[in-house]
Amino acid sequence: MQLVSKKADIIFAETGMVNEFTQTHPNTVRQVAGIGPVRYYGESLAVKRGEMELKNMLDISLMQLTNDGIIDRIVDKYRADYKATFYPPSKFFVKK
């Protein structure tokens, strides 16, 4: 809303969300060329305090999905579908 009413000069948003917005509000935003992502936000899951067995099961399952390349394939599918900038987990952050 603030973009349409010209009350905002800049926004930080995910590409897929901006693509959807510009379908209904053409020529309201433009990407600054030559600048990559400003920040990466990871996903998180909350489990009840003391549920270490559940937490460990989720950690191991996500690590296995990442190591097997399944997460990469899912990210690639949605990146193409939404023309968005989804990033799979960096191998740097994956526990071994």
C-alpha positions, -999 to +999 in steps of 0.1 A: +000+000+000+028+025+009+044+018-025+013+025-044+006+057-025+043+067-029+049+069+009+078+044+007+110+049-012+125+014-008+114-021+002+133-053+009+113-082-003+116-117-018+115-118-056+085-141-058+064-117-036+075-087-057+066-106-089+031-112-076+027-076-065+038-062-098+011-082-116-016-061-100+006-029-097+028-027-127+057-002-128+056+005-090+089-012-081+121-020-097+151-041-087+184-023-080+207-039-105+240-055-095+230-061-058+225-096-046+205-107-015+209-083+014+201-109+040+192-146+042+165-158+065+164-194+075+134-214+084+129-228+119+106-253+136+095-250+173+091-280+195+079-283+230+106-278+256+121-312+266+110-329+233+146-338+225+136-370+207+113-351+183+139-324+178+166-350+170+143-368+146+136-335+127+172-326+127+183-360+113+154-360+087+162-326+074+200-334+073+192-366+053+169-347+029+196-321+024+224-346+019+204-367-005+197-336-027+160-338-022+158-303-007+178-290-038+152-305-061+123-291-042+139-256-041+146-258-078+110-267-086+096-237-066+122-214-079+110-221-114+073-221-106+075-187-087+104-171-105+117-165-071+150-166-052+147-196-029+180-209-016+187-244-003+207-248+029+243-240+024+265-270+028+284-248+053+255-249+077+247-286+073+259-307+103+280-337+093 
